[in-house]
């Protein structure tokens, strides 16, 4: 940085040039520096509004997802995370993503409650995972396990692995949140297939994508306040300070000091 120049906002920084693999609303995937690796870049784009940035949310989501993935790896749940590279990027294992994802419901809210005629906010007797097609056009389409096996998206053994992993992940995450006075209402999990050798059958199912403020619906038990963006719609999105919701969740997990991140105006970490 030259003398007299102003530090750049992290939201103004562009990802370094590398082979582009996928562009999503909130993340970008690049080819990694080594064979069998990808680089996952977390953006500041609002998950529910086109053309709107929430400055610093990519940094927070990166740190939250790293924390959860590291902790899950420590208890034996295999994830794609290798390590966090800097404030916005993670080095992850290259995977073949499954065309469906899992939404885990611990409380009945929104469309889930309406579909089943349940009271809004009802605490479910046990977690209910649902499989959905990974598509914005069919986001509310619930599919069965038979859809997944019949269409060749996963075999029976892989499906059993996904269900077992989902149960372990839910038990672990609910404990992490409840210890901080938070209720994990609903969240999304994505899984992928890692090829361990040149033999096609030598594969492993791992948790991929992210576990962050963008993929979780969270309730502060004491205040009754929702700390996620999914609870907002229409005019509420424009009037609400969206960044504060990301900051509050990160503060709860000790990733930020009270008052907000002090590193939003400084240069990227260089490791």
DRENMI-450916 format. One record per residue (C-alpha): x, y, z; residue in one letter. Coordinates in pm, 1 decimal, decimal comma. Layout:
! DRENMI-450916
{node {X; Y; Z}; 'a'}
...
This chain:
! DRENMI-450916
{node {0,0; 0,0; 0,0}; 'x'}
{node {143,4; 337,0; -98,5}; 'x'}
{node {171,9; 628,5; 141,9}; 'x'}
{node {-149,6; 824,9; 164,8}; 'x'}
{node {-363,5; 558,7; 1,9}; 'x'}
{node {-682,6; 440,5; 167,2}; 'x'}
{node {-738,4; 80,6; 276,1}; 'x'}
{node {-984,0; -101,4; 51,6}; 'x'}
{node {-1305,2; -248,5; 178,5}; 'x'}
{node {-1296,2; -626,4; 171,6}; 'x'}
{node {-1620,3; -619,9; -23,9}; 'x'}
{node {-1436,2; -432,1; -302,5}; 'x'}
{node {-1167,6; -696,4; -336,9}; 'x'}
{node {-1183,6; -943,5; -622,9}; 'x'}
{node {-1096,2; -1311,4; -591,0}; 'x'}
{node {-748,7; -1390,7; -725,4}; 'x'}
{node {-735,7; -1516,1; -1083,8}; 'x'}
{node {-766,8; -1893,4; -1108,2}; 'x'}
{node {-978,9; -2138,1; -1302,9}; 'x'}
{node {-1342,6; -2066,0; -1230,6}; 'x'}
{node {-1559,6; -2372,3; -1163,4}; 'x'}
{node {-1889,8; -2244,2; -1026,6}; 'x'}
{node {-2054,4; -1910,7; -947,8}; 'x'}
{node {-2328,8; -1911,4; -684,5}; 'x'}
{node {-2519,5; -1628,8; -522,5}; 'x'}
{node {-2310,2; -1624,3; -203,9}; 'x'}
{node {-1999,8; -1829,8; -290,6}; 'x'}
{node {-1762,7; -1893,7; -578,7}; 'x'}
{node {-1572,4; -2217,3; -639,2}; 'x'}
{node {-1227,9; -2222,7; -800,9}; 'x'}
{node {-981,9; -2490,9; -893,8}; 'x'}
{node {-737,2; -2549,3; -608,8}; 'x'}
{node {-357,5; -2518,8; -604,4}; 'x'}
{node {-308,4; -2895,8; -575,5}; 'x'}
{node {-472,1; -3194,0; -746,7}; 'x'}
{node {-792,1; -3298,0; -571,4}; 'x'}
{node {-854,6; -2954,7; -417,2}; 'x'}
{node {-1090,8; -2661,0; -467,7}; 'x'}
{node {-1090,0; -2308,6; -325,5}; 'x'}
{node {-1422,5; -2187,6; -185,2}; 'x'}
{node {-1465,0; -1808,0; -180,4}; 'x'}
{node {-1732,3; -1647,9; 42,8}; 'x'}
{node {-1897,2; -1338,1; -102,7}; 'x'}
{node {-2085,7; -1050,2; 57,3}; 'x'}
{node {-2390,6; -1089,1; -166,8}; 'x'}
{node {-2723,9; -1093,9; 15,2}; 'x'}
{node {-2873,4; -1443,5; -6,7}; 'x'}
{node {-3227,8; -1312,5; -65,2}; 'x'}
{node {-3177,9; -993,7; -270,3}; 'x'}
{node {-3014,0; -950,2; -609,0}; 'x'}
{node {-2757,9; -672,7; -636,4}; 'x'}
{node {-2736,6; -613,5; -260,1}; 'x'}
{node {-2416,8; -655,0; -57,5}; 'x'}
{node {-2390,4; -707,2; 316,7}; 'x'}
{node {-2037,4; -587,5; 386,5}; 'x'}
{node {-1839,9; -839,0; 590,8}; 'x'}
{node {-2087,4; -1126,9; 582,9}; 'x'}
{node {-1856,1; -1337,8; 366,2}; 'x'}
{node {-1582,6; -1304,3; 627,1}; 'x'}
{node {-1820,1; -1405,9; 906,8}; 'x'}
{node {-1965,6; -1701,0; 716,3}; 'x'}
{node {-1616,4; -1823,9; 633,1}; 'x'}
{node {-1516,5; -1820,7; 1000,2}; 'x'}
{node {-1842,1; -1978,4; 1121,3}; 'x'}
{node {-1827,9; -2255,9; 863,7}; 'x'}
{node {-1461,2; -2325,2; 936,2}; 'x'}
{node {-1537,9; -2352,7; 1308,2}; 'x'}
{node {-1823,2; -2600,1; 1261,7}; 'x'}
{node {-1639,1; -2807,9; 1000,4}; 'x'}
{node {-1326,6; -2833,5; 1218,4}; 'x'}
{node {-1532,5; -2941,4; 1518,5}; 'x'}
{node {-1721,2; -3199,6; 1312,8}; 'x'}
{node {-1394,3; -3338,5; 1176,9}; 'x'}
{node {-1272,5; -3371,9; 1535,6}; 'x'}
{node {-1565,9; -3597,0; 1628,4}; 'x'}
{node {-1520,6; -3815,6; 1321,5}; 'x'}
{node {-1769,0; -3660,2; 1077,4}; 'x'}
{node {-1585,1; -3630,2; 746,7}; 'x'}
{node {-1607,2; -3289,6; 578,7}; 'x'}
{node {-1450,6; -3132,1; 271,4}; 'x'}
{node {-1254,7; -2872,5; 473,7}; 'x'}
{node {-875,8; -2887,8; 458,0}; 'x'}
{node {-802,7; -2546,0; 607,7}; 'x'}
{node {-902,2; -2181,4; 593,5}; 'x'}
{node {-670,9; -1988,7; 361,2}; 'x'}
{node {-759,6; -1630,7; 453,4}; 'x'}
{node {-1053,9; -1418,9; 560,0}; 'x'}
{node {-1270,3; -1519,5; 263,2}; 'x'}
{node {-1133,8; -1846,5; 130,7}; 'x'}
{node {-1114,6; -2211,3; 229,9}; 'x'}
{node {-909,8; -2490,0; 77,2}; 'x'}
{node {-1144,0; -2787,6; 41,9}; 'x'}
{node {-1134,6; -3139,4; -98,8}; 'x'}
{node {-1255,7; -3177,6; -456,5}; 'x'}
{node {-1589,4; -3358,5; -458,9}; 'x'}
{node {-1863,5; -3466,6; -693,4}; 'x'}
{node {-2162,3; -3283,7; -549,6}; 'x'}
{node {-2486,5; -3475,0; -509,4}; 'x'}
{node {-2784,3; -3311,3; -688,9}; 'x'}
{node {-2991,2; -3307,2; -369,6}; 'x'}
{node {-2949,0; -3160,4; -23,6}; 'x'}
{node {-3091,0; -3224,8; 321,7}; 'x'}
{node {-3294,9; -2977,2; 524,1}; 'x'}
{node {-3310,7; -3070,1; 891,7}; 'x'}
{node {-3612,6; -2945,7; 1089,6}; 'x'}
{node {-3600,1; -2922,4; 1469,5}; 'x'}
{node {-3896,7; -2684,1; 1495,5}; 'x'}
{node {-4198,4; -2653,3; 1266,3}; 'x'}
{node {-4192,7; -2318,2; 1088,0}; 'x'}
{node {-4289,7; -2161,8; 755,3}; 'x'}
{node {-4380,0; -2396,0; 468,6}; 'x'}
{node {-4290,9; -2710,1; 666,6}; 'x'}
{node {-4551,2; -2624,3; 932,0}; 'x'}
{node {-4812,4; -2532,6; 668,7}; 'x'}
{node {-4762,2; -2852,4; 468,5}; 'x'}
{node {-4815,5; -3070,2; 773,8}; 'x'}
{node {-5076,8; -2857,5; 950,3}; 'x'}
{node {-4853,8; -2801,1; 1251,6}; 'x'}
{node {-4849,1; -2507,4; 1488,8}; 'x'}
{node {-4593,5; -2245,5; 1388,1}; 'x'}
{node {-4287,7; -2273,4; 1614,1}; 'x'}
{node {-4379,3; -2617,3; 1748,7}; 'x'}
{node {-4081,1; -2807,9; 1891,1}; 'x'}
{node {-4068,2; -3139,3; 1707,0}; 'x'}
{node {-4038,2; -3461,2; 1914,4}; 'x'}
{node {-3731,4; -3548,9; 1708,0}; 'x'}
{node {-3540,0; -3395,2; 1419,4}; 'x'}
{node {-3698,2; -3450,8; 1078,3}; 'x'}
{node {-3460,4; -3448,3; 778,8}; 'x'}
{node {-3605,4; -3393,0; 431,9}; 'x'}
{node {-3437,1; -3439,9; 94,8}; 'x'}
{node {-3480,3; -3164,5; -162,4}; 'x'}
{node {-3366,9; -3117,9; -520,4}; 'x'}
{node {-3073,4; -2877,3; -532,2}; 'x'}
{node {-3240,9; -2616,5; -752,4}; 'x'}
{node {-3387,5; -2271,8; -691,5}; 'x'}
{node {-3677,7; -2358,6; -921,4}; 'x'}
{node {-3769,3; -2662,1; -711,8}; 'x'}
{node {-3655,5; -2544,4; -369,3}; 'x'}
{node {-3974,3; -2659,4; -197,7}; 'x'}
{node {-3991,2; -2997,5; -373,4}; 'x'}
{node {-3948,8; -3274,5; -115,4}; 'x'}
{node {-3820,2; -3597,8; -265,7}; 'x'}
{node {-3808,2; -3951,5; -129,1}; 'x'}
{node {-3512,1; -4180,4; -77,7}; 'x'}
{node {-3640,2; -4388,9; -368,7}; 'x'}
{node {-3606,9; -4086,5; -599,4}; 'x'}
{node {-3240,0; -4061,7; -504,1}; 'x'}
{node {-3153,8; -4429,5; -556,8}; 'x'}
{node {-3373,5; -4481,2; -864,5}; 'x'}
{node {-3222,7; -4178,6; -1039,7}; 'x'}
{node {-2871,6; -4294,1; -954,8}; 'x'}
{node {-2783,1; -3991,2; -745,2}; 'x'}
{node {-2661,1; -4214,4; -460,4}; 'x'}
{node {-2672,5; -4585,6; -382,9}; 'x'}
{node {-2827,6; -4745,4; -74,3}; 'x'}
{node {-2499,3; -4752,5; 119,1}; 'x'}
{node {-2429,8; -4386,7; 45,2}; 'x'}
{node {-2782,9; -4292,9; 144,8}; 'x'}
{node {-2746,2; -4477,8; 475,5}; 'x'}
{node {-2417,8; -4292,8; 530,9}; 'x'}
{node {-2585,9; -3956,3; 464,8}; 'x'}
{node {-2867,9; -4032,9; 709,7}; 'x'}
{node {-2624,4; -4146,7; 979,4}; 'x'}
{node {-2403,3; -3841,3; 927,6}; 'x'}
{node {-2706,9; -3611,5; 937,4}; 'x'}
{node {-2814,2; -3755,2; 1273,3}; 'x'}
{node {-2466,8; -3711,5; 1420,5}; 'x'}
{node {-2435,3; -3360,0; 1282,0}; 'x'}
{node {-2773,5; -3259,7; 1423,4}; 'x'}
{node {-2698,8; -3399,0; 1769,5}; 'x'}
{node {-2367,3; -3213,9; 1773,6}; 'x'}
{node {-2490,7; -2881,6; 1634,0}; 'x'}
{node {-2798,9; -2865,8; 1857,9}; 'x'}
{node {-2571,0; -2912,1; 2158,7}; 'x'}
{node {-2338,7; -2636,7; 2037,8}; 'x'}
{node {-2626,0; -2392,1; 1989,7}; 'x'}
{node {-2826,6; -2476,4; 2303,3}; 'x'}
{node {-2514,5; -2426,6; 2518,3}; 'x'}
{node {-2517,8; -2062,3; 2405,9}; 'x'}
{node {-2889,7; -2011,7; 2461,4}; 'x'}
{node {-2975,0; -2059,8; 2094,7}; 'x'}
{node {-3221,7; -2290,9; 1923,7}; 'x'}
{node {-3122,1; -2435,7; 1587,0}; 'x'}
{node {-3461,7; -2424,7; 1415,9}; 'x'}
{node {-3372,0; -2550,1; 1069,8}; 'x'}
{node {-3062,8; -2578,5; 854,9}; 'x'}
{node {-2935,1; -2713,4; 525,9}; 'x'}
{node {-2667,0; -2974,9; 465,3}; 'x'}
{node {-2501,2; -3067,8; 137,8}; 'x'}
{node {-2300,0; -3380,0; 67,3}; 'x'}
{node {-2049,3; -3479,9; -196,1}; 'x'}
{node {-1855,6; -3781,7; -313,6}; 'x'}
{node {-1476,4; -3797,5; -285,8}; 'x'}
{node {-1291,9; -4038,9; -514,5}; 'x'}
{node {-1013,4; -4194,4; -309,9}; 'x'}
{node {-842,6; -4375,1; -599,0}; 'x'}
{node {-877,7; -4445,6; -969,8}; 'x'}
{node {-1115,8; -4729,5; -887,4}; 'x'}
{node {-1469,8; -4592,2; -937,8}; 'x'}
{node {-1610,9; -4773,9; -635,6}; 'x'}
{node {-1349,2; -4636,8; -396,4}; 'x'}
{node {-1545,4; -4333,4; -277,0}; 'x'}
{node {-1639,4; -4155,3; 42,7}; 'x'}
{node {-1937,1; -3935,6; 128,6}; 'x'}
{node {-1837,6; -3610,4; 299,3}; 'x'}
{node {-2016,5; -3298,0; 420,6}; 'x'}
{node {-1955,5; -3006,4; 182,2}; 'x'}
{node {-2057,9; -2644,2; 118,9}; 'x'}
{node {-2104,3; -2449,6; 444,6}; 'x'}
{node {-2264,1; -2437,3; 787,2}; 'x'}
{node {-2308,3; -2067,4; 849,4}; 'x'}
{node {-2553,6; -1787,6; 914,8}; 'x'}
{node {-2675,6; -1830,1; 555,7}; 'x'}
{node {-2762,2; -2198,2; 594,3}; 'x'}
{node {-2913,8; -2193,9; 946,0}; 'x'}
{node {-3232,4; -2056,0; 1101,4}; 'x'}
{node {-3155,8; -1964,2; 1461,6}; 'x'}
{node {-3362,1; -1842,8; 1757,1}; 'x'}
{node {-3229,6; -1662,1; 2064,1}; 'x'}
{node {-3420,5; -1848,2; 2336,0}; 'x'}
{node {-3413,7; -1570,1; 2598,0}; 'x'}
{node {-3511,4; -1277,6; 2375,3}; 'x'}
{node {-3717,1; -1471,1; 2120,7}; 'x'}
{node {-3524,7; -1290,0; 1844,6}; 'x'}
{node {-3445,5; -1461,3; 1516,5}; 'x'}
{node {-3079,3; -1424,9; 1422,3}; 'x'}
{node {-3110,9; -1537,5; 1061,2}; 'x'}
{node {-3203,4; -1372,1; 733,8}; 'x'}
{node {-3465,5; -1631,2; 636,0}; 'x'}
{node {-3708,3; -1473,3; 883,6}; 'x'}
{node {-3706,1; -1152,9; 675,8}; 'x'}
{node {-3896,0; -1088,6; 356,0}; 'x'}
{node {-4020,7; -800,7; 143,3}; 'x'}
{node {-3980,4; -459,3; 302,8}; 'x'}
{node {-3824,5; -611,1; 616,0}; 'x'}
{node {-3512,4; -693,4; 417,0}; 'x'}
{node {-3465,5; -331,8; 316,3}; 'x'}
{node {-3530,6; -188,0; 663,0}; 'x'}
{node {-3333,6; -439,7; 869,1}; 'x'}
{node {-2961,6; -409,5; 943,4}; 'x'}
{node {-2874,3; -747,4; 794,9}; 'x'}
{node {-2507,3; -728,9; 893,8}; 'x'}
{node {-2600,0; -706,3; 1263,1}; 'x'}
{node {-2764,8; -1049,8; 1244,7}; 'x'}
{node {-2446,6; -1207,2; 1111,7}; 'x'}
{node {-2243,3; -1024,6; 1374,9}; 'x'}
{node {-2468,0; -1132,0; 1662,5}; 'x'}
{node {-2437,5; -1498,2; 1571,0}; 'x'}
{node {-2060,1; -1471,6; 1533,0}; 'x'}
{node {-2036,3; -1292,4; 1869,7}; 'x'}
{node {-2236,2; -1570,9; 2034,8}; 'x'}
{node {-1970,7; -1819,3; 1922,0}; 'x'}
{node {-1684,7; -1594,9; 2030,6}; 'x'}
{node {-1562,1; -1517,8; 1678,5}; 'x'}
{node {-1609,4; -1140,6; 1709,3}; 'x'}
{node {-1566,5; -892,4; 1984,9}; 'x'}
{node {-1876,9; -700,0; 2089,1}; 'x'}
{node {-1929,9; -402,3; 1863,9}; 'x'}
{node {-1858,4; -576,5; 1537,6}; 'x'}
{node {-1557,5; -696,6; 1342,2}; 'x'}
{node {-1261,7; -464,3; 1355,5}; 'x'}
{node {-1102,9; -623,1; 1049,1}; 'x'}
{node {-1356,9; -521,4; 785,5}; 'x'}
{node {-1145,0; -231,4; 663,3}; 'x'}
{node {-800,7; -391,9; 675,2}; 'x'}
{node {-617,2; -594,3; 418,6}; 'x'}
{node {-675,1; -966,2; 366,5}; 'x'}
{node {-481,1; -1204,2; 588,2}; 'x'}
{node {-180,1; -1353,5; 414,8}; 'x'}
{node {-87,8; -1698,3; 541,2}; 'x'}
